[in-house]
Amino acid sequence: MILPIVAYGHPVLRTVAKNITPEYPNLDQLILDMWETMYYSNGVGLAAPQINRDIRLFVVDSAQIFTNLDDKEKLEYPNDEGVKSVFINAHIRELHGDDWAYNEGCLSIPKIREDVYRPEEVTLDYLDENFQPQTRTFNGITARVILHEYDHLEGRLFIDHIKPLKRKLLKGKLDDISKGKVRVDYRMMFAK
């Protein structure tokens, strides 16, 4: 089932998400719905707070990014082929490398894209969809997508990483999004 995406201004996007157990109700179906929602919305990642659940769960398919890159662009990310994974109860173990800029967007903040600086690598402790413990290091665009989704679990948004003056210039657009004055090709849920 395709779920509505929570829009900027909804309080769940500023809530620190909670860990879950294997007994979380209908978790398998929720994960399937998140994949379907993410693909329908043309996203490469989706975090549970974006579908109005304050739990530590996100899905990422950065592999689809690499299918759309030309050979020259693929050379820019030699150690990153992308990943398609479920991340439950993720916590950052380490950040590595220099911060680098990339133009990010967010399904919860449609029609706004900005350069955001993030580290080159992230090592995460998390559980997979079978609740098996994992510790993996990700780099390049995949690390970026994971860090973007991880931010949602911590109540942060990509716009929190841009300079205050730039955020101030975006205030009108952000206010419009929070009021529902935005048109997208997917369902959205707005704060009341």
Secondary structure by P-SEA (a helix, b strand, c coil): cbbbbbcccccccccbbbbbcccccaaaaaaaaaaaaaaaaccccccccccccccccccccaaaaaaaccaaaaaacccccccccccccccccccccbbbbbbccccccccbbbbbbbccbbbbbbbcccccccccccccaaaaaaaaaaaaaacccccccccaaaaaaaaaaaaaaaaccccccbbbbbcc
